[in-house]
């Protein structure tokens, strides 16, 4: 591993941030569809993954808090 150690806390942090980023993008895409700016079934469906992402973020942060 080339002499580097992996900081698991940093990995966990960036995993949460990646999920947050994707949730924000999904919300923005859903808003574009709902506003009529760009009518797209794909954009509409993307908005439906937000609750799943929220749950995943909560699970990941609870796991970290328990550790």
PDB file of N, H, CA, C and O in Angstrom:
ATOM      1  N   UNK A   1       0.827  -1.181   0.000  1.00  0.00           N
ATOM      2  CA  UNK A   1       0.000   0.000   0.000  1.00  0.00           C
ATOM      3  C   UNK A   1       0.877   1.253   0.000  1.00  0.00           C
ATOM      4  O   UNK A   1       0.423   2.303   0.454  1.00  0.00           O
ATOM      5  N   UNK A   2       2.039   1.185  -0.461  1.00  0.00           N
ATOM      6  H   UNK A   2       2.408   0.332  -0.830  1.00  0.00           H
ATOM      7  CA  UNK A   2       2.941   2.316  -0.676  1.00  0.00           C
ATOM      8  C   UNK A   2       3.244   3.106   0.587  1.00  0.00           C
ATOM      9  O   UNK A   2       3.583   4.286   0.500  1.00  0.00           O
ATOM     10  N   UNK A   3       3.133   2.491   1.755  1.00  0.00           N
ATOM     11  H   UNK A   3       2.858   1.532   1.826  1.00  0.00           H
ATOM     12  CA  UNK A   3       3.508   3.165   2.987  1.00  0.00           C
ATOM     13  C   UNK A   3       2.484   4.148   3.530  1.00  0.00           C
ATOM     14  O   UNK A   3       2.769   4.835   4.512  1.00  0.00           O
ATOM     15  N   UNK A   4       1.325   4.240   2.942  1.00  0.00           N
ATOM     16  H   UNK A   4       1.094   3.683   2.145  1.00  0.00           H
ATOM     17  CA  UNK A   4       0.295   5.157   3.416  1.00  0.00           C
ATOM     18  C   UNK A   4      -0.731   4.412   4.254  1.00  0.00           C
ATOM     19  O   UNK A   4      -1.096   3.277   3.950  1.00  0.00           O
ATOM     20  N   UNK A   5      -1.181   5.058   5.295  1.00  0.00           N
ATOM     21  H   UNK A   5      -0.883   5.981   5.541  1.00  0.00           H
ATOM     22  CA  UNK A   5      -2.263   4.467   6.077  1.00  0.00           C
ATOM     23  C   UNK A   5      -3.580   5.149   5.679  1.00  0.00           C
ATOM     24  O   UNK A   5      -3.606   6.317   5.291  1.00  0.00           O
ATOM     25  N   UNK A   6      -4.635   4.404   5.786  1.00  0.00           N
ATOM     26  H   UNK A   6      -4.615   3.455   6.101  1.00  0.00           H
ATOM     27  CA  UNK A   6      -5.942   4.918   5.403  1.00  0.00           C
ATOM     28  C   UNK A   6      -6.657   5.414   6.654  1.00  0.00           C
ATOM     29  O   UNK A   6      -6.804   4.678   7.629  1.00  0.00           O
ATOM     30  N   UNK A   7      -7.095   6.656   6.618  1.00  0.00           N
ATOM     31  H   UNK A   7      -6.975   7.254   5.826  1.00  0.00           H
ATOM     32  CA  UNK A   7      -7.856   7.233   7.718  1.00  0.00           C
ATOM     33  C   UNK A   7      -9.331   6.950   7.461  1.00  0.00           C
ATOM     34  O   UNK A   7      -9.967   7.619   6.647  1.00  0.00           O
ATOM     35  N   UNK A   8      -9.864   5.968   8.150  1.00  0.00           N
ATOM     36  H   UNK A   8      -9.347   5.424   8.812  1.00  0.00           H
ATOM     37  CA  UNK A   8     -11.256   5.538   7.937  1.00  0.00           C
ATOM     38  C   UNK A   8     -12.253   6.658   8.218  1.00  0.00           C
ATOM     39  O   UNK A   8     -13.300   6.718   7.574  1.00  0.00           O
ATOM     40  N   UNK A   9     -11.954   7.537   9.157  1.00  0.00           N
ATOM     41  H   UNK A   9     -11.103   7.488   9.680  1.00  0.00           H
ATOM     42  CA  UNK A   9     -12.858   8.650   9.461  1.00  0.00           C
ATOM     43  C   UNK A   9     -12.965   9.599   8.261  1.00  0.00           C
ATOM     44  O   UNK A   9     -14.047  10.105   7.961  1.00  0.00           O
ATOM     45  N   UNK A  10     -11.857   9.834   7.590  1.00  0.00           N
ATOM     46  H   UNK A  10     -10.979   9.424   7.834  1.00  0.00           H
ATOM     47  CA  UNK A  10     -11.895  10.700   6.397  1.00  0.00           C
ATOM     48  C   UNK A  10     -12.689  10.052   5.271  1.00  0.00           C
ATOM     49  O   UNK A  10     -13.436  10.728   4.563  1.00  0.00           O
ATOM     50  N   UNK A  11     -12.531   8.767   5.109  1.00  0.00           N
ATOM     51  H   UNK A  11     -11.925   8.218   5.684  1.00  0.00           H
ATOM     52  CA  UNK A  11     -13.290   8.058   4.070  1.00  0.00           C
ATOM     53  C   UNK A  11     -14.781   8.155   4.374  1.00  0.00           C
ATOM     54  O   UNK A  11     -15.581   8.437   3.482  1.00  0.00           O
ATOM     55  N   UNK A  12     -15.155   7.923   5.627  1.00  0.00           N
ATOM     56  H   UNK A  12     -14.505   7.694   6.351  1.00  0.00           H
ATOM     57  CA  UNK A  12     -16.561   8.001   6.018  1.00  0.00           C
ATOM     58  C   UNK A  12     -17.113   9.402   5.764  1.00  0.00           C
ATOM     59  O   UNK A  12     -18.231   9.552   5.271  1.00  0.00           O
ATOM     60  N   UNK A  13     -16.331  10.422   6.100  1.00  0.00           N
ATOM     61  H   UNK A  13     -15.423  10.300   6.501  1.00  0.00           H
ATOM     62  CA  UNK A  13     -16.753  11.809   5.884  1.00  0.00           C
ATOM     63  C   UNK A  13     -17.028  12.064   4.401  1.00  0.00           C
ATOM     64  O   UNK A  13     -18.071  12.616   4.049  1.00  0.00           O
ATOM     65  N   UNK A  14     -16.108  11.668   3.543  1.00  0.00           N
ATOM     66  H   UNK A  14     -15.261  11.220   3.829  1.00  0.00           H
ATOM     67  CA  UNK A  14     -16.272  11.930   2.113  1.00  0.00           C
ATOM     68  C   UNK A  14     -17.387  11.092   1.495  1.00  0.00           C
ATOM     69  O   UNK A  14     -17.992  11.504   0.505  1.00  0.00           O
ATOM     70  N   UNK A  15     -17.662   9.931   2.063  1.00  0.00           N
ATOM     71  H   UNK A  15     -17.171   9.597   2.867  1.00  0.00           H
ATOM     72  CA  UNK A  15     -18.802   9.139   1.591  1.00  0.00           C
ATOM     73  C   UNK A  15     -20.115   9.858   1.910  1.00  0.00           C
ATOM     74  O   UNK A  15     -21.022   9.902   1.078  1.00  0.00           O
ATOM     75  N   UNK A  16     -20.210  10.416   3.111  1.00  0.00           N
ATOM     76  H   UNK A  16     -19.473  10.380   3.786  1.00  0.00           H
ATOM     77  CA  UNK A  16     -21.405  11.182   3.476  1.00  0.00           C
ATOM     78  C   UNK A  16     -21.537  12.408   2.567  1.00  0.00           C
ATOM     79  O   UNK A  16     -22.628  12.709   2.081  1.00  0.00           O
ATOM     80  N   UNK A  17     -20.434  13.107   2.341  1.00  0.00           N
ATOM     81  H   UNK A  17     -19.548  12.863   2.736  1.00  0.00           H
ATOM     82  CA  UNK A  17     -20.482  14.302   1.483  1.00  0.00           C
ATOM     83  C   UNK A  17     -20.879  13.944   0.046  1.00  0.00           C
ATOM     84  O   UNK A  17     -21.580  14.718  -0.605  1.00  0.00           O
ATOM     85  N   UNK A  18     -20.448  12.805  -0.446  1.00  0.00           N
ATOM     86  H   UNK A  18     -19.878  12.176   0.083  1.00  0.00           H
ATOM     87  CA  UNK A  18     -20.830  12.379  -1.799  1.00  0.00           C
ATOM     88  C   UNK A  18     -22.333  12.114  -1.868  1.00  0.00           C
ATOM     89  O   UNK A  18     -22.979  12.472  -2.853  1.00  0.00           O
ATOM     90  N   UNK A  19     -22.887  11.499  -0.843  1.00  0.00           N
ATOM     91  H   UNK A  19     -22.362  11.209  -0.043  1.00  0.00           H
ATOM     92  CA  UNK A  19     -24.327  11.265  -0.802  1.00  0.00           C
ATOM     93  C   UNK A  19     -25.094  12.586  -0.701  1.00  0.00           C
ATOM     94  O   UNK A  19     -26.134  12.755  -1.336  1.00  0.00           O
ATOM     95  N   UNK A  20     -24.573  13.522   0.102  1.00  0.00           N
ATOM     96  H   UNK A  20     -23.727  13.384   0.619  1.00  0.00           H
ATOM     97  CA  UNK A  20     -25.201  14.838   0.218  1.00  0.00           C
ATOM     98  C   UNK A  20     -25.209  15.545  -1.135  1.00  0.00           C
ATOM     99  O   UNK A  20     -26.218  16.125  -1.537  1.00  0.00           O
ATOM    100  N   UNK A  21     -24.095  15.491  -1.819  1.00  0.00           N
ATOM    101  H   UNK A  21     -23.276  15.020  -1.492  1.00  0.00           H
ATOM    102  CA  UNK A  21     -23.988  16.141  -3.131  1.00  0.00           C
ATOM    103  C   UNK A  21     -25.004  15.544  -4.109  1.00  0.00           C
ATOM    104  O   UNK A  21     -25.670  16.280  -4.837  1.00  0.00           O
ATOM    105  N   UNK A  22     -25.119  14.245  -4.127  1.00  0.00           N
ATOM    106  H   UNK A  22     -24.577  13.647  -3.536  1.00  0.00           H
ATOM    107  CA  UNK A  22     -26.055  13.577  -5.030  1.00  0.00           C
ATOM    108  C   UNK A  22     -27.491  13.930  -4.662  1.00  0.00           C
ATOM    109  O   UNK A  22     -28.322  14.117  -5.550  1.00  0.00           O
ATOM    110  N   UNK A  23     -27.800  14.024  -3.367  1.00  0.00           N
ATOM    111  H   UNK A  23     -27.124  13.872  -2.645  1.00  0.00           H
ATOM    112  CA  UNK A  23     -29.151  14.394  -2.939  1.00  0.00           C
ATOM    113  C   UNK A  23     -29.487  15.813  -3.390  1.00  0.00           C
ATOM    114  O   UNK A  23     -30.605  16.069  -3.838  1.00  0.00           O
ATOM    115  N   UNK A  24     -28.540  16.728  -3.278  1.00  0.00           N
ATOM    116  H   UNK A  24     -27.632  16.520  -2.914  1.00  0.00           H
ATOM    117  CA  UNK A  24     -28.763  18.111  -3.714  1.00  0.00           C
ATOM    118  C   UNK A  24     -28.985  18.164  -5.220  1.00  0.00           C
ATOM    119  O   UNK A  24     -29.879  18.865  -5.694  1.00  0.00           O
ATOM    120  N   UNK A  25     -28.182  17.434  -5.964  1.00  0.00           N
ATOM    121  H   UNK A  25     -27.456  16.865  -5.579  1.00  0.00           H
ATOM    122  CA  UNK A  25     -28.352  17.384  -7.421  1.00  0.00           C
ATOM    123  C   UNK A  25     -29.725  16.819  -7.774  1.00  0.00           C
ATOM    124  O   UNK A  25     -30.400  17.339  -8.662  1.00  0.00           O
ATOM    125  N   UNK A  26     -30.137  15.767  -7.089  1.00  0.00           N
ATOM    126  H   UNK A  26     -29.589  15.345  -6.368  1.00  0.00           H
ATOM    127  CA  UNK A  26     -31.446  15.154  -7.356  1.00  0.00           C
ATOM    128  C   UNK A  26     -32.572  16.148  -7.080  1.00  0.00           C
ATOM    129  O   UNK A  26     -33.534  16.219  -7.845  1.00  0.00           O
ATOM    130  N   UNK A  27     -32.463  16.913  -5.997  1.00  0.00           N
ATOM    131  H   UNK A  27     -31.682  16.856  -5.376  1.00  0.00           H
ATOM    132  CA  UNK A  27     -33.464  17.931  -5.691  1.00  0.00           C
ATOM    133  C   UNK A  27     -33.505  19.018  -6.770  1.00  0.00           C
ATOM    134  O   UNK A  27     -34.580  19.458  -7.178  1.00  0.00           O
ATOM    135  N   UNK A  28     -32.348  19.436  -7.215  1.00  0.00           N
ATOM    136  H   UNK A  28     -31.475  19.078  -6.883  1.00  0.00           H
ATOM    137  CA  UNK A  28     -32.288  20.459  -8.258  1.00  0.00           C
ATOM    138  C   UNK A  28     -32.902  19.956  -9.564  1.00  0.00           C
ATOM    139  O   UNK A  28     -33.603  20.699 -10.251  1.00  0.00           O
ATOM    140  N   UNK A  29     -32.643  18.717  -9.896  1.00  0.00           N
ATOM    141  H   UNK A  29     -32.073  18.113  -9.338  1.00  0.00           H
ATOM    142  CA  UNK A  29     -33.199  18.163 -11.121  1.00  0.00           C
ATOM    143  C   UNK A  29     -34.717  18.032 -11.030  1.00  0.00           C
ATOM    144  O   UNK A  29     -35.428  18.323 -11.992  1.00  0.00           O
ATOM    145  N   UNK A  30     -35.208  17.597  -9.880  1.00  0.00           N
ATOM    146  H   UNK A  30     -34.630  17.361  -9.099  1.00  0.00           H
ATOM    147  CA  UNK A  30     -36.658  17.499  -9.688  1.00  0.00           C
ATOM    148  C   UNK A  30     -37.295  18.884  -9.785  1.00  0.00           C
ATOM    149  O   UNK A  30     -38.360  19.034 -10.384  1.00  0.00           O
ATOM    150  N   UNK A  31     -36.655  19.892  -9.201  1.00  0.00           N
ATOM    151  H   UNK A  31     -35.790  19.770  -8.714  1.00  0.00           H
ATOM    152  CA  UNK A  31     -37.169  21.256  -9.263  1.00  0.00           C
ATOM    153  C   UNK A  31     -37.251  21.760 -10.699  1.00  0.00           C
ATOM    154  O   UNK A  31     -38.210  22.435 -11.073  1.00  0.00           O
ATOM    155  N   UNK A  32     -36.243  21.429 -11.502  1.00  0.00           N
ATOM    156  H   UNK A  32     -35.464  20.880 -11.198  1.00  0.00           H
ATOM    157  CA  UNK A  32     -36.270  21.831 -12.920  1.00  0.00           C
ATOM    158  C   UNK A  32     -37.484  21.255 -13.619  1.00  0.00           C
ATOM    159  O   UNK A  32     -38.129  21.937 -14.415  1.00  0.00           O
ATOM    160  N   UNK A  33     -37.798  20.003 -13.324  1.00  0.00           N
ATOM    161  H   UNK A  33     -37.274  19.449 -12.677  1.00  0.00           H
ATOM    162  CA  UNK A  33     -38.964  19.372 -13.933  1.00  0.00           C
ATOM    163  C   UNK A  33     -40.256  20.002 -13.412  1.00  0.00           C
ATOM    164  O   UNK A  33     -41.129  20.372 -14.197  1.00  0.00           O
ATOM    165  N   UNK A  34     -40.376  20.124 -12.094  1.00  0.00           N
ATOM    166  H   UNK A  34     -39.667  19.823 -11.456  1.00  0.00           H
ATOM    167  CA  UNK A  34     -41.614  20.623 -11.487  1.00  0.00           C
ATOM    168  C   UNK A  34     -41.900  22.082 -11.846  1.00  0.00           C
ATOM    169  O   UNK A  34     -43.060  22.485 -11.925  1.00  0.00           O
ATOM    170  N   UNK A  35     -40.854  22.866 -12.062  1.00  0.00           N
ATOM    171  H   UNK A  35     -39.912  22.538 -11.998  1.00  0.00           H
ATOM    172  CA  UNK A  35     -41.046  24.278 -12.411  1.00  0.00           C
ATOM    173  C   UNK A  35     -41.492  24.451 -13.855  1.00  0.00           C
ATOM    174  O   UNK A  35     -41.947  25.526 -14.246  1.00  0.00           O
ATOM    175  N   UNK A  36     -41.362  23.393 -14.641  1.00  0.00           N
ATOM    176  H   UNK A  36     -40.993  22.520 -14.323  1.00  0.00           H
ATOM    177  CA  UNK A  36     -41.702  23.482 -16.058  1.00  0.00           C
ATOM    178  C   UNK A  36     -40.537  23.949 -16.918  1.00  0.00           C
ATOM    179  O   UNK A  36     -40.654  24.048 -18.139  1.00  0.00           O
ATOM    180  N   UNK A  37     -39.418  24.234 -16.274  1.00  0.00           N
ATOM    181  H   UNK A  37     -39.322  24.154 -15.282  1.00  0.00           H
ATOM    182  CA  UNK A  37     -38.230  24.680 -17.006  1.00  0.00           C
ATOM    183  C   UNK A  37     -37.786  23.632 -18.017  1.00  0.00           C
ATOM    184  O   UNK A  37     -37.402  23.959 -19.140  1.00  0.00           O
ATOM    185  N   UNK A  38     -37.842  22.382 -17.608  1.00  0.00           N
ATOM    186  H   UNK A  38     -38.153  22.116 -16.696  1.00  0.00           H
ATOM    187  CA  UNK A  38     -37.457  21.280 -18.491  1.00  0.00           C
ATOM    188  C   UNK A  38     -38.299  20.060 -18.122  1.00  0.00           C
ATOM    189  O   UNK A  38     -38.013  19.379 -17.137  1.00  0.00           O
ATOM    190  N   UNK A  39     -39.315  19.791 -18.900  1.00  0.00           N
ATOM    191  H   UNK A  39     -39.547  20.344 -19.700  1.00  0.00           H
ATOM    192  CA  UNK A  39     -40.189  18.653 -18.636  1.00  0.00           C
ATOM    193  C   UNK A  39     -39.451  17.381 -19.046  1.00  0.00           C
ATOM    194  O   UNK A  39     -39.080  17.197 -20.205  1.00  0.00           O
ATOM    195  N   UNK A  40     -39.252  16.511 -18.056  1.00  0.00           N
ATOM    196  H   UNK A  40     -39.553  16.661 -17.114  1.00  0.00           H
ATOM    197  CA  UNK A  40     -38.481  15.292 -18.303  1.00  0.00           C
ATOM    198  C   UNK A  40     -38.853  14.240 -17.275  1.00  0.00           C
ATOM    199  O   UNK A  40     -38.780  14.494 -16.072  1.00  0.00           O
ATOM    200  N   UNK A  41     -39.240  13.091 -17.724  1.00  0.00           N
ATOM    201  H   UNK A  41     -39.300  12.885 -18.701  1.00  0.00           H
ATOM    202  CA  UNK A  41     -39.541  11.992 -16.804  1.00  0.00           C
ATOM    203  C   UNK A  41     -38.285  11.588 -16.035  1.00  0.00           C
ATOM    204  O   UNK A  41     -38.364  11.204 -14.869  1.00  0.00           O
ATOM    205  N   UNK A  42     -37.149  11.674 -16.677  1.00  0.00           N
ATOM    206  H   UNK A  42     -37.084  11.986 -17.625  1.00  0.00           H
ATOM    207  CA  UNK A  42     -35.890  11.331 -16.010  1.00  0.00           C
ATOM    208  C   UNK A  42     -35.622  12.275 -14.836  1.00  0.00           C
ATOM    209  O   UNK A  42     -35.233  11.833 -13.755  1.00  0.00           O
ATOM    210  N   UNK A  43     -35.830  13.573 -15.055  1.00  0.00           N
ATOM    211  H   UNK A  43     -36.145  13.932 -15.933  1.00  0.00           H
ATOM    212  CA  UNK A  43     -35.630  14.530 -13.968  1.00  0.00           C
ATOM    213  C   UNK A  43     -36.642  14.304 -12.849  1.00  0.00           C
ATOM    214  O   UNK A  43     -36.304  14.393 -11.669  1.00  0.00           O
ATOM    215  N   UNK A  44     -37.869  14.014 -13.224  1.00  0.00           N
ATOM    216  H   UNK A  44     -38.143  13.942 -14.183  1.00  0.00           H
ATOM    217  CA  UNK A  44     -38.907  13.759 -12.220  1.00  0.00           C
ATOM    218  C   UNK A  44     -38.557  12.534 -11.383  1.00  0.00           C
ATOM    219  O   UNK A  44     -38.678  12.566 -10.158  1.00  0.00           O
ATOM    220  N   UNK A  45     -38.134  11.477 -12.019  1.00  0.00           N
ATOM    221  H   UNK A  45     -38.036  11.451 -13.014  1.00  0.00           H
ATOM    222  CA  UNK A  45     -37.799  10.243 -11.304  1.00  0.00           C
ATOM    223  C   UNK A  45     -36.567  10.406 -10.430  1.00  0.00           C
ATOM    224  O   UNK A  45     -36.462   9.776  -9.378  1.00  0.00           O
ATOM    225  N   UNK A  46     -35.645  11.241 -10.855  1.00  0.00           N
ATOM    226  H   UNK A  46     -35.731  11.753 -11.710  1.00  0.00           H
ATOM    227  CA  UNK A  46     -34.439  11.471 -10.061  1.00  0.00           C
ATOM    228  C   UNK A  46     -34.806  12.036  -8.692  1.00  0.00           C
ATOM    229  O   UNK A  46     -34.162  11.717  -7.692  1.00  0.00           O
ATOM    230  N   UNK A  47     -35.835  12.871  -8.648  1.00  0.00           N
ATOM    231  H   UNK A  47     -36.357  13.130  -9.460  1.00  0.00           H
ATOM    232  CA  UNK A  47     -36.271  13.430  -7.374  1.00  0.00           C
ATOM    233  C   UNK A  47     -36.765  12.384  -6.398  1.00  0.00           C
ATOM    234  O   UNK A  47     -36.746  12.606  -5.188  1.00  0.00           O
ATOM    235  N   UNK A  48     -37.201  11.263  -6.901  1.00  0.00           N
ATOM    236  H   UNK A  48     -37.216  11.083  -7.884  1.00  0.00           H
ATOM    237  CA  UNK A  48     -37.740  10.215  -6.032  1.00  0.00           C
ATOM    238  C   UNK A  48     -36.663   9.452  -5.263  1.00  0.00           C
ATOM    239  O   UNK A  48     -36.995   8.685  -4.359  1.00  0.00           O
ATOM    240  N   UNK A  49     -35.406   9.636  -5.588  1.00  0.00           N
ATOM    241  H   UNK A  49     -35.137  10.259  -6.323  1.00  0.00           H
ATOM    242  CA  UNK A  49     -34.355   8.933  -4.848  1.00  0.00           C
ATOM    243  C   UNK A  49     -33.892   9.696  -3.614  1.00  0.00           C
ATOM    244  O   UNK A  49     -33.118   9.172  -2.813  1.00  0.00           O
ATOM    245  N   UNK A  50     -34.363  10.933  -3.458  1.00  0.00           N
ATOM    246  H   UNK A  50     -34.991  11.359  -4.109  1.00  0.00           H
ATOM    247  CA  UNK A  50     -33.914  11.757  -2.331  1.00  0.00           C
ATOM    248  C   UNK A  50     -34.190  11.095  -0.983  1.00  0.00           C
ATOM    249  O   UNK A  50     -33.283  11.050  -0.152  1.00  0.00           O
ATOM    250  N   UNK A  51     -35.387  10.583  -0.720  1.00  0.00           N
ATOM    251  H   UNK A  51     -36.125  10.619  -1.395  1.00  0.00           H
ATOM    252  CA  UNK A  51     -35.605   9.939   0.592  1.00  0.00           C
ATOM    253  C   UNK A  51     -34.657   8.759   0.840  1.00  0.00           C
ATOM    254  O   UNK A  51     -34.210   8.543   1.966  1.00  0.00           O
ATOM    255  N   UNK A  52     -34.363   8.018  -0.192  1.00  0.00           N
ATOM    256  H   UNK A  52     -34.726   8.193  -1.107  1.00  0.00           H
ATOM    257  CA  UNK A  52     -33.428   6.901  -0.054  1.00  0.00           C
ATOM    258  C   UNK A  52     -32.027   7.411   0.302  1.00  0.00           C
ATOM    259  O   UNK A  52     -31.341   6.826   1.140  1.00  0.00           O
ATOM    260  N   UNK A  53     -31.617   8.492  -0.335  1.00  0.00           N
ATOM    261  H   UNK A  53     -32.175   8.967  -1.015  1.00  0.00           H
ATOM    262  CA  UNK A  53     -30.315   9.085  -0.023  1.00  0.00           C
ATOM    263  C   UNK A  53     -30.296   9.639   1.399  1.00  0.00           C
ATOM    264  O   UNK A  53     -29.298   9.503   2.106  1.00  0.00           O
ATOM    265  N   UNK A  54     -31.392  10.262   1.817  1.00  0.00           N
ATOM    266  H   UNK A  54     -32.203  10.373   1.242  1.00  0.00           H
ATOM    267  CA  UNK A  54     -31.472  10.783   3.183  1.00  0.00           C
ATOM    268  C   UNK A  54     -31.316   9.659   4.201  1.00  0.00           C
ATOM    269  O   UNK A  54     -30.584   9.797   5.181  1.00  0.00           O
ATOM    270  N   UNK A  55     -31.996   8.564   3.968  1.00  0.00           N
ATOM    271  H   UNK A  55     -32.590   8.452   3.172  1.00  0.00           H
ATOM    272  CA  UNK A  55     -31.905   7.424   4.877  1.00  0.00           C
ATOM    273  C   UNK A  55     -30.484   6.869   4.923  1.00  0.00           C
ATOM    274  O   UNK A  55     -29.973   6.526   5.989  1.00  0.00           O
ATOM    275  N   UNK A  56     -29.864   6.787   3.771  1.00  0.00           N
ATOM    276  H   UNK A  56     -30.279   7.066   2.905  1.00  0.00           H
ATOM    277  CA  UNK A  56     -28.484   6.295   3.713  1.00  0.00           C
ATOM    278  C   UNK A  56     -27.545   7.231   4.477  1.00  0.00           C
ATOM    279  O   UNK A  56     -26.655   6.770   5.191  1.00  0.00           O
ATOM    280  N   UNK A  57     -27.739   8.529   4.331  1.00  0.00           N
ATOM    281  H   UNK A  57     -28.462   8.904   3.751  1.00  0.00           H
ATOM    282  CA  UNK A  57     -26.907   9.503   5.057  1.00  0.00           C
ATOM    283  C   UNK A  57     -27.117   9.342   6.562  1.00  0.00           C
ATOM    284  O   UNK A  57     -26.152   9.340   7.327  1.00  0.00           O
ATOM    285  N   UNK A  58     -28.365   9.207   6.985  1.00  0.00           N
ATOM    286  H   UNK A  58     -29.149   9.209   6.364  1.00  0.00           H
ATOM    287  CA  UNK A  58     -28.639   9.006   8.410  1.00  0.00           C
ATOM    288  C   UNK A  58     -27.990   7.724   8.920  1.00  0.00           C
ATOM    289  O   UNK A  58     -27.383   7.718   9.990  1.00  0.00           O
ATOM    290  N   UNK A  59     -28.114   6.652   8.167  1.00  0.00           N
ATOM    291  H   UNK A  59     -28.608   6.656   7.297  1.00  0.00           H
ATOM    292  CA  UNK A  59     -27.487   5.387   8.567  1.00  0.00           C
ATOM    293  C   UNK A  59     -25.979   5.544   8.699  1.00  0.00           C
ATOM    294  O   UNK A  59     -25.381   5.067   9.663  1.00  0.00           O
ATOM    295  N   UNK A  60     -25.373   6.206   7.738  1.00  0.00           N
ATOM    296  H   UNK A  60     -25.859   6.593   6.954  1.00  0.00           H
ATOM    297  CA  UNK A  60     -23.917   6.362   7.756  1.00  0.00           C
ATOM    298  C   UNK A  60     -23.467   7.236   8.921  1.00  0.00           C
ATOM    299  O   UNK A  60     -22.446   6.950   9.545  1.00  0.00           O
ATOM    300  N   UNK A  61     -24.209   8.290   9.221  1.00  0.00           N
ATOM    301  H   UNK A  61     -25.039   8.522   8.714  1.00  0.00           H
ATOM    302  CA  UNK A  61     -23.803   9.171  10.329  1.00  0.00           C
ATOM    303  C   UNK A  61     -24.090   8.529  11.679  1.00  0.00           C
ATOM    304  O   UNK A  61     -23.340   8.747  12.630  1.00  0.00           O
ATOM    305  N   UNK A  62     -25.159   7.741  11.786  1.00  0.00           N
ATOM    306  H   UNK A  62     -25.768   7.564  11.013  1.00  0.00           H
ATOM    307  CA  UNK A  62     -25.426   7.043  13.038  1.00  0.00           C
ATOM    308  C   UNK A  62     -24.370   5.986  13.309  1.00  0.00           C
ATOM    309  O   UNK A  62     -23.926   5.814  14.445  1.00  0.00           O
ATOM    310  N   UNK A  63     -23.969   5.275  12.256  1.00  0.00           N
ATOM    311  H   UNK A  63     -24.329   5.414  11.334  1.00  0.00           H
ATOM    312  CA  UNK A  63     -22.909   4.275  12.412  1.00  0.00           C
ATOM    313  C   UNK A  63     -21.641   4.934  12.930  1.00  0.00           C
ATOM    314  O   UNK A  63     -20.959   4.386  13.797  1.00  0.00           O
ATOM    315  N   UNK A  64     -21.324   6.106  12.400  1.00  0.00           N
ATOM    316  H   UNK A  64     -21.877   6.551  11.696  1.00  0.00           H
ATOM    317  CA  UNK A  64     -20.110   6.819  12.785  1.00  0.00           C
ATOM    318  C   UNK A  64     -20.213   7.297  14.228  1.00  0.00           C
ATOM    319  O   UNK A  64     -19.235   7.247  14.974  1.00  0.00           O
ATOM    320  N   UNK A  65     -21.401   7.761  14.623  1.00  0.00           N
ATOM    321  H   UNK A  65     -22.196   7.802  14.017  1.00  0.00           H
ATOM    322  CA  UNK A  65     -21.586   8.263  15.992  1.00  0.00           C
ATOM    323  C   UNK A  65     -21.491   7.124  17.008  1.00  0.00           C
ATOM    324  O   UNK A  65     -21.050   7.330  18.139  1.00  0.00           O
ATOM    325  N   UNK A  66     -21.905   5.924  16.601  1.00  0.00           N
ATOM    326  H   UNK A  66     -22.264   5.756  15.683  1.00  0.00           H
ATOM    327  CA  UNK A  66     -21.841   4.774  17.495  1.00  0.00           C
ATOM    328  C   UNK A  66     -20.426   4.232  17.661  1.00  0.00           C
ATOM    329  O   UNK A  66     -20.123   3.559  18.647  1.00  0.00           O
ATOM    330  N   UNK A  67     -19.576   4.525  16.707  1.00  0.00           N
ATOM    331  H   UNK A  67     -19.822   5.072  15.907  1.00  0.00           H
ATOM    332  CA  UNK A  67     -18.220   3.971  16.728  1.00  0.00           C
ATOM    333  C   UNK A  67     -17.317   4.651  17.734  1.00  0.00           C
ATOM    334  O   UNK A  67     -16.148   4.287  17.860  1.00  0.00           O
TER     335      UNK A  67
END
